[in-house]
Amino acid sequence: MDDPMLLMTDAEIRALARSGALANNAAQFAQPRGADLIRRTGPLEAWCALRAAHGVWQYARALEGPPQPLAEVREEGGRRAAGLNFASQDYLSLGAHPAVRDAAVRALRDAGPHSAGSAVLLGNSRQSLALEKALTCLLGHDHVTLFPTGWGAAFGAITALVHARDHVVIDQLAHASLRQGAAAATRNIAVHRHLDCSHVRDVLATIRSRDRENGILVVTEGLFSMDSDSPDLPLLQHVCHEYGATLLVDVAHDLGALGPNGAGIIGQQGMLGKVDIVLGAFSKTFAANGGFVASASHGLKRQLQLFAGPHLFSNALSPVQAAVVLECLRIVQSSEGAVLRTRLLSNVSELRSQLADAGLRCLGLPSAIVPVLLGSEPATRLAGKLLARAGVFVNPVEYPGVPLGRARLRLQLMSGHEMWQVRQAAQRIATCVRRIESALAVPPALEVQGG
């Protein structure tokens, strides 16, 4: 791997900035005007093409193999590069686990690749029903409904449960699937300050002072994927009960990778079986697409079966996907899973420590997600390019993934990363970020700490 200090001179970096590829942001193209719905996308395409031409367009990259710590990546233009992979979501490195691959092969041989229908129309399989049962054991809830994607689980749960006169109280940093589900279900949406249970109580008190007839759904996440932080779930559930509200917690990023027996933040906080509704995705730790909603209510399951569009009107999880998740669940809850989580958190601790020693700011608490706040969108785009050229793949994240002025590098660790890979990545990240700050004259990352 080349030293990133040698990949671009300061003059080349400044020339890139003058090209316009580092300018503007997606918010400027979010609501184009014009009568022709297709033609009015032209300015966005021109902006994206300019970024792609200069190597600062992070979309459309493709892995050439499995999502392993050492990976080969192809960019949109066809350029290939090999290096350290901190951009994939495979937290316990189960995607390439031999037992998981064997489970996929067995399911493919026994049931074929296709569910051939929605769960309502004979799309269930022996594997998917076994998966539902296994999830009830892990989560402490008796009733689980599967969805073909995690997004579908979030959007489908909210739109099936919330009616136009109901209310949604949602964390300001909640995932887009949750926010868009709320917007599709009702106009009565209150956004509360991030992780602020006192603000939730104030909002609920205000709603109940004028409306005691309709439902309130409070929406949060077990682990927020862009900030790696968590709410006080016992307090939040207590506040919900106090005001007759229902709590929904999305555990997509923590289930399996954190907590006792892989039970995530809910397990860490002693809330297994106590949270009203739990939903999650399989795509972070369980090596497959898909999602679920779990609760203690069979009536809620019936509501989802008939009125959650992504469940009713989408093909169910394939037998192969269900078998993969089922095998991952077995590993997660075994002694091997405990070892994998310990190794993952050891890697996380080392990376956060190395980056902090280099003067960079990592947000949140230790988890498989390590967000490195840069603030500047141009600096973040350029960092993604330089790091890829230096053989370190990360995810540069800017609006609409995060608010304007809060751009960051999101690193995603795996239990399979070796310690030397973690240390080398930290060193290269620190070198690149400081180099960019000097060349672009942007404020140091530690100073970009807006609210």
Helices and strands as residue ranges (DSSP letters): G 4-6, H 10-18, G 26-29, G 39-41, H 42-53, E 62-63, E 70-74, E 80-85, H 98-111, H 126-139, E 143-147, H 150-161, E 167-171, H 176-185, E 189-192, H 197-210, E 216-221, H 233-242, E 246-250, G 260-262, H 264-268, E 277-281, E 291-295, H 298-307, H 309-312, H 319-332, H 335-357, E 369-375, H 377-389, E 392-393, E 395-397, E 407-412, H 419-440, G 445-447
